[in-house]
Amino acid sequence: MNKPITLPNVTNFAKSDEHRSMIHSLIPGGAHTYSKGDDQFPVHSPAAITHAKGVYCWDLDGNKYLDTLMGLTSVSLGHAYEPVLERVKEELSRGSNFSRPGIIEREMAERFLSLVPQHDMIKYAKNGSVVTTAAIKLARAHTGRSIVARTAEHPFYSYDDWFIGSTDCDFGVPREVQNMTVTFKHNDLEDLERMFNEYPGQIACIIGEPEKWQVIEPDFYEKAIAIAHKHGALWIMDEMITGFKTDYPGSIKRLNAEPDMATWGKGIANGFSFCALTGKKEVMELGGIHREGEKKLFLVSTTHGGETHAIAAGLATMDVFENNNVIEHNHAIGDHFIKGLNGILDRRGLQDYFDITGFNWSVGLIVKNAQKQPCLFYRTLFMQEMIQRGVLYQGILSPCYSHTIADIDFMLAAFDASCDVFEKALQDGYEKYLVGPEIKPVFRKFN
Ligand SMILES: Cc1ncc(COP(=O)(O)O)c(C=O)c1O
């Protein structure tokens, strides 16, 4: 018989409260990505993390949590994963930034491109926004067109104006720039054609995450990319989330797709800051300096883009993926969680109050209210209850190589126990149980 699982009761947030009360006077937003912000967490939650190892992390008050989003999905193997750390330390002992490119840049280029045979060239950066914006710039230069089309449903591609100006958070973005981004329905060929017909000869490129929320038909990208090309536009596949998760290296392989460019980040260097843009030669070489007499395109130029130890982290991460069944392991973890969730929801008769979204490589959960509608108040309450039971949970499990079945059983036990409070809240109202305000939509007009 399985040992009963003892759940912690995390209630001391004194140091977190002090941190929350002052950090906003030092750092606008209190964090460096929107999803780490205080407006994305309940009040009873860790305000800052002191350290993490494997799939556990610790907060300012010494509380320990099972990590489920793993550094916004960037930590694909585990926190402070030894084989990656060893390689990083070795690289660091030889310096991290030089006045000419580090030789490791070539090693990475050859290795990464061998994983993406559809593409011929690669460019590095430290953040995903930089490479998605670089792809947009190349597409505009290649086509001589201005309009960018993006899938409407996907949450985020960049903090740059071309994307953020097309959300409710358009404050500070010139109207002219806002008007240069249009949207279409993901996974919908008719809507794609509709959009091209609405903006004839004006769309430079399509950018979208290859897989999100919905199952993609095996021939979708063959058809969709053919439509884009017929209308003279390029296709950019944003593999920031799917890369090293849906498959190795990502959906480009799983779906046998041939986009003109692809962008990579998050899980490819186990949390280290290494992102990449890959693409076809005829597009990528526009960013080069050997096209004598041709217009020079200023592509990505960043002092830290070739930082050697982050690239080494990427190489070490690839070694682990290639020498172990990381993808299979991570998918099995996701499957175990989905099965467990369904079991709990069935047993409790709660299926109508939650939607399990996504796939085994990223398991999302939508929390609903008594009217069976998605609800941020109940979502915040559910996060609060999971955190109290030692699980740092934002509604997504991003399985990593260090998650074990036992970790997921622990998470499921916390989920089951949190449902006790959730059920009471459905009866009595969330107000009786939720401490502090609800989490806020990220893309909103007003604070
Ligand atoms: C699909 C996608 N593209 C791009 C980005 C931007 O990446 P970064 O935060 O590294 O700039 C994100 C980040 O959340 C993302 O999810």
Ligand as a Chemical Component Dictionary entry (heavy atoms), coordinates in Angstrom:
data_LIG
# 
_chem_comp.id                   LIG 
_chem_comp.type                 NON-POLYMER 
_chem_comp.pdbx_formal_charge   0 
_chem_comp.three_letter_code    LIG 
# 
loop_
_chem_comp_atom.comp_id 
_chem_comp_atom.atom_id 
_chem_comp_atom.alt_atom_id 
_chem_comp_atom.type_symbol 
_chem_comp_atom.charge 
_chem_comp_atom.model_Cartn_x 
_chem_comp_atom.model_Cartn_y 
_chem_comp_atom.model_Cartn_z 
_chem_comp_atom.pdbx_ordinal 
LIG C1 C1 C 0 5.587  32.082 -26.789 1  
LIG C2 C2 C 0 6.513  33.104 -26.214 2  
LIG N1 N1 N 0 7.261  33.858 -27.042 3  
LIG C3 C3 C 0 8.102  34.792 -26.580 4  
LIG C4 C4 C 0 8.236  35.029 -25.225 5  
LIG C5 C5 C 0 9.186  36.067 -24.739 6  
LIG O1 O1 O 0 10.285 35.460 -24.107 7  
LIG P1 P1 P 0 11.171 36.254 -23.049 8  
LIG O2 O2 O 0 10.370 36.402 -21.804 9  
LIG O3 O3 O 0 12.396 35.393 -22.874 10 
LIG O4 O4 O 0 11.511 37.583 -23.664 11 
LIG C6 C6 C 0 7.473  34.280 -24.327 12 
LIG C7 C7 C 0 7.572  34.520 -22.879 13 
LIG O5 O5 O 0 6.705  34.240 -22.100 14 
LIG C8 C8 C 0 6.585  33.292 -24.830 15 
LIG O6 O6 O 0 5.827  32.554 -24.018 16 
# 
loop_
_chem_comp_bond.comp_id 
_chem_comp_bond.atom_id_1 
_chem_comp_bond.atom_id_2 
_chem_comp_bond.value_order 
_chem_comp_bond.pdbx_ordinal 
LIG C1 C2 SING 1  
LIG C2 N1 SING 2  
LIG C2 C8 DOUB 3  
LIG N1 C3 DOUB 4  
LIG C3 C4 SING 5  
LIG C4 C5 SING 6  
LIG C4 C6 DOUB 7  
LIG C5 O1 SING 8  
LIG O1 P1 SING 9  
LIG P1 O2 DOUB 10 
LIG P1 O3 SING 11 
LIG P1 O4 SING 12 
LIG C6 C7 SING 13 
LIG C6 C8 SING 14 
LIG C7 O5 DOUB 15 
LIG C8 O6 SING 16 
# 
